[in-house]
Amino acid sequence: MFEKLKQKLKQVKERITKKMAPEPIAEETPEATAEAIPETLPGEETRPEVQPERVAGEQIKLEAPEKKTRAGVKRKGSEVEPVRPVGKEAGAILPEKPKRGFIRAVKRVTGRELTAKDIDDLLWDLQVAMLESDVAVPVADQIVERVKAGLIGKRVGLRTDLKKMADAVLSDAIKEVLKSDHQVDLIKLIEEKRSKGEPAVLVFVGINGHGKTTTIAKLARYLIKRGFKVVLAAGDTFRAAGIEQLEIHAKRLGVDIVKQRRGADSAAVAYDAIAHAKARGLDVVLVDTAGRMQTDVNLMDEMRKIVRVARPDAVIFVGDALTGNDAVEQARAFDQAVGITGTILCKMDADARGGAALSITQVTGKPILFLGTGQGYDDLVEFKPEIILNALLGD
């Protein structure tokens, strides 16, 4: 999942790591300068080194240098003389004795702060990678701006894990665009309706051939496993074999189905299914509808009629992740027409780009509810941002 975008983000992370790599900077402290190291101690005279002249046949006796002893005396040759008190004993204030020996220059390794100029080319590469992966332009801009804000002024040290920091910056930026102010909990919604003795009504809308009917069957299985009683409404009365397809799913899942003849009014089918659920004490009505392009005015008007009659608790847009930015534009159009509650993205297991998953929440303002990850009834997973983040940034 998202192999192409993942590879591009990996390259961007590597460039971020190189940009933030610390550089060695040599700093000399005052103690490290040659002028700060005195050649002699205070009060000590400089004695030039004298080489004695040798005369043939003459032995030269060298005078032993003065040495300080632990007893507080100085020894000259074999004679011992008392040492005159100095320092605190004499009441004198002597300058602090500097350290002897060679003082090395102090080297510090530090990371410089990144500026906008440092990362302009990096941000451009990131934006191109997003656009090539069908991420909507406004969403790509948001991600780039958040990465920019996370990097500018960043300083790192020797022990900083640069890869981890790059992951964190990109992760935070992507996580923000996956958030929605409209949180939807379908399970909680269904339980609240059941507590009132009413079925929850969910209407599914989308484009032809994007997996709407199969997704309804998957969600029915998801709800059945959680103890809910489900009925299917075969509202796709225009597509050839649309009713038969949903009927086969209902038989396999062991749930009720309400249907009419082909060409019947879809709104009437939804109405009958809701009445059936109330009479039988069922918990959820899943209403299938005919697929339609967002540009087909007549079919969009019919969809508005279904929503008016059914008065659903949630309108769910089913999109094909492989269509990328098209799925985002379709979701926007359906939201403007009937006001979608959330999105289910199909074929996520085959999506190498990830543009739809990253864009659809920000464009519509509505959350992704589930992800379709295969053809089986159990191949439907509840959406969490971590799924996308792990697919994009995981090793």
C-alpha positions, 0 to 999 in steps of 0.5 A: 500500500502506497509503495510509490509515495512511501519511496518518495517520502523515504528520499525526502527523509534522507535529504532532511537527515543530511540537511540537519546533520551536525557540523564540527566547529572548533572553538578556542577558549581564552585558556587555550591561547598561547598568550594565556600560558605564562612561561614562568611562575610569578616570582620565578626568574628566568635563568638562561641555560649556560653550557660550561666550557671544558678545559683539557684535563680539567674536571668541571663541577656543576652546582646542583639546582635549588629544590624545594622539599616537603619540610619547607626548606630548600636544599643547595648542594649539601647545605640546608637553609630555612625557607622564608615564608611566602603566600598566606604565611607572609600575608602576601596576596599572590596571583592564582597559579595557572595550570601548567602544561599544554591546554588543547583547543576545545572542539564542539560539535553542534547542529546549526539552525535550519533556515527557510533557504536551507530547505527550499529545495527539499520542500519543493521535492516534497510537494512534487512527490505529493502531487505525483501521488494524486494528493490534492493541491491544497492538501499538498500545500498544507503538508509542505507548510507544516513540514516547513514550520517543523524544520525551520529553527530546528537545532540538533546535537550529536546524540539527536536521532535524525531519522526519528526526528524526520519521521516525527516532522512528516508524521505530524504533518500528515496526521493533521490532514487526516483529522476531521472536526466531524467525528462519527462512531457508527456503533454508538449511533446504532446503539443509540437508535436501538435504545429508542426502539428504532433502526439506524438507516445508512444510505450508500452513494458513489460512482458506478463500479467503485465497489458500493454493493460489495462494501455494503455486504462487508459492513453488514458482516462487520455489524453482524459480528458485533451482534446487530440485526441487519436488513439490506435494501436493494435500491440499485434498480437501474443497473443490470443484475444490481438486485441479484448481486445484493441478493446473493450477498444477503443469502451468503450472510444470512440476512433479510433483503427488501427488493422490488422489480428492476426499474422501480422507485429506489426511494420506495425500496428504501421506505419499505426496508425501513418499515420492515426493520421496524416491524421485525425489530431489526437494528440497521438498514443498509440502503444500496443505490444506483451508481451515478456520476456526479455530473449527471443532474437527473440521477443526483436529483433522484439521490436527493429524493432517496435521502428525503424519503429515507431520512438516513442517520448517515450518508456514506460515500464509497470511493475507489482509492485507485482513482486518486484525486478523482475520488476526492472530487467525487466526494466533494460533489456528493457532499454538496448534493446530499451532505455525506457523513463519512467515506469508505475507501475501497481497494486500498490494498492495491493503491500505490499512490495514496492521494485519495486517502490523504486528501479526502478528509481535508477536502470534504471535512468529513472523516474516513470511516473504513478502508476496504483491503480485499475482496473478502467479507472480512476485508474491511478495517476501521480507519485509524490515522496510524494505518496510513502513517505506518504504510507511508513512514514505516520501515 
